[in-house]
Amino acid sequence: MALKYCAFWIPTIYHSENCPCIQNNISRDISDNSSQRHHITVTLNTDRGIVIVNNTGTVKLTYKTHSKNGLYLYEYDIDEESDSSLLFISKEMPNAIYHIIKELFHSHVHHEENADSLLRAYVSNDPFDIKSENNPALVHYLSIYENKFIAYSNQISSLCNTLLSNSQIITKKHLNLGGYKEIERLCFNALGEALFCETLLNSKYTNSDNHLSNIDHNKQRIRILNIRNAVQNIKLIEKRNLTEFNFRNTKIAFKNNTQGLTISIFSIILATIGIYLTVKSFSTPQYAKDIMVSQINIENELDSSRLNEKRIVNQIEISEKKILNSGRSKKRM
Amino acid sequence: MMFTNYNNNLMTQEMALNFVYTKQSGEISELRNKLSDDVVNQFELVGFITRGIDSQSENTWKITETAKRIFTTMYKKPSFIESLKGMYCHYILKF
């Protein structure tokens, strides 16, 4: 049996007495190999002890203490002679298990879910105090954050330079506004993590005083400087990226508006010319006279036909009266 | 960003992301050989790849959705619609 000590950093924004427990039991398949499943259950007990179970064995992590900056110290035994598939925990705590343990206390805010599984838990064979100045667990997590923010800074700046280079925009005839959004998203993830990192940087156990005689303190000072400058660099890149994105969007909107305005003015000119030609064609004297004459002719024709109709009706009435009168005179006879 | 891999070949971020995008997943040792430790560590820290896990080890890796999105938007050939938009901005709006 080998006794191990593990310090989990539960990312927190505030220094608080206790990290509230969000859930006390998580079951998950941590394997990415579809032919070889690996189901694991992690349970948080009332005494803050953690039990990790898979189908071949169990590892119990005994809670020792925690500090206000989010570091939790656990102790556990690993039987290195056993054939349990949890043996790999004896070397270092796998990211996937640390990620599940974090989820017992921490909800993923200001970063994507897969972003915070990238910190490695600190495991040691020797006991250590998480409440001492520049303790190994604190230094371990700050070192990871240092590497992480420098990596973010390098990758984001490389992406930004690619996007802003003329080859992407002009030769490919590709505006690539999606690229700006991706950089923005990456900056957001980095700055979200920086917020959590600040809790460690401002912990009372983080000493950054530059004592020339103390090499560890000097390293810590450089580490903190690197983290802060990398974060500042990411903020600058984000600002530059946002400015470029807004500039391009505004330019497109402005050019579109200008094109729209030109088309509108052209349409108005065409419509005016059309109206003028129509009015002009109707007001031509000869044409108007022809219309008047034809209208008068039509009216005259109508009048003469009405007169003819009246005459015919009168003649019919007179002939009917004559017939009636001749009939009466015959009866008298 | 330029870096040299184990074979002393100069590689760019585009080439490294292209390799990761094409392979999608594999052994971590192979990736280290191809891209160098420094780049693999950076990709892992930034979240472009995640370490896989089986019952005994964490020797595999796979690409993340973030890396897929970034590669397709930044380095992949633009789609027909995107090219049309680009040409509209270039030729008509005179960008």
Boltz contact constraints between the chains, C-beta under 6 A:
constraints:
  - contact:
      token1: [A, 30]
      token2: [B, 53]
      max_distance: 6.0
  - contact:
      token1: [A, 31]
      token2: [B, 53]
      max_distance: 6.0
  - contact:
      token1: [A, 31]
      token2: [B, 54]
      max_distance: 6.0
  - contact:
      token1: [A, 32]
      token2: [B, 52]
      max_distance: 6.0
  - contact:
      token1: [A, 32]
      token2: [B, 62]
      max_distance: 6.0
  - contact:
      token1: [A, 33]
      token2: [B, 54]
      max_distance: 6.0
  - contact:
      token1: [A, 36]
      token2: [B, 54]
      max_distance: 6.0
  - contact:
      token1: [A, 38]
      token2: [B, 55]
      max_distance: 6.0
  - contact:
      token1: [A, 85]
      token2: [B, 55]
      max_distance: 6.0
  - contact:
      token1: [A, 88]
      token2: [B, 56]
      max_distance: 6.0
  - contact:
      token1: [A, 94]
      token2: [B, 53]
      max_distance: 6.0
  - contact:
      token1: [A, 94]
      token2: [B, 58]
      max_distance: 6.0
  - contact:
      token1: [A, 95]
      token2: [B, 51]
      max_distance: 6.0
  - contact:
      token1: [A, 96]
      token2: [B, 53]
      max_distance: 6.0
  - contact:
      token1: [A, 114]
      token2: [B, 47]
      max_distance: 6.0
  - contact:
      token1: [A, 114]
      token2: [B, 64]
      max_distance: 6.0
  - contact:
      token1: [A, 115]
      token2: [B, 47]
      max_distance: 6.0
  - contact:
      token1: [A, 118]
      token2: [B, 45]
      max_distance: 6.0
  - contact:
      token1: [A, 147]
      token2: [B, 45]
      max_distance: 6.0
  - contact:
      token1: [A, 148]
      token2: [B, 45]
      max_distance: 6.0
  - contact:
      token1: [A, 151]
      token2: [B, 42]
      max_distance: 6.0
  - contact:
      token1: [A, 151]
      token2: [B, 45]
      max_distance: 6.0
  - contact:
      token1: [A, 151]
      token2: [B, 46]
      max_distance: 6.0
  - contact:
      token1: [A, 152]
      token2: [B, 46]
      max_distance: 6.0
  - contact:
      token1: [A, 154]
      token2: [B, 1]
      max_distance: 6.0
  - contact:
      token1: [A, 155]
      token2: [B, 46]
      max_distance: 6.0
  - contact:
      token1: [A, 158]
      token2: [B, 1]
      max_distance: 6.0
  - contact:
      token1: [A, 158]
      token2: [B, 13]
      max_distance: 6.0
  - contact:
      token1: [A, 173]
      token2: [B, 86]
      max_distance: 6.0
  - contact:
      token1: [A, 173]
      token2: [B, 87]
      max_distance: 6.0
  - contact:
      token1: [A, 173]
      token2: [B, 90]
      max_distance: 6.0
  - contact:
      token1: [A, 174]
      token2: [B, 78]
      max_distance: 6.0
  - contact:
      token1: [A, 174]
      token2: [B, 82]
      max_distance: 6.0
  - contact:
      token1: [A, 174]
      token2: [B, 86]
      max_distance: 6.0
  - contact:
      token1: [A, 175]
      token2: [B, 86]
      max_distance: 6.0
  - contact:
      token1: [A, 175]
      token2: [B, 89]
      max_distance: 6.0
  - contact:
      token1: [A, 178]
      token2: [B, 73]
      max_distance: 6.0
  - contact:
      token1: [A, 179]
      token2: [B, 73]
      max_distance: 6.0
  - contact:
      token1: [A, 179]
      token2: [B, 74]
      max_distance: 6.0
  - contact:
      token1: [A, 182]
      token2: [B, 69]
      max_distance: 6.0
  - contact:
      token1: [A, 182]
      token2: [B, 70]
      max_distance: 6.0
  - contact:
      token1: [A, 182]
      token2: [B, 73]
      max_distance: 6.0
  - contact:
      token1: [A, 255]
      token2: [B, 93]
      max_distance: 6.0
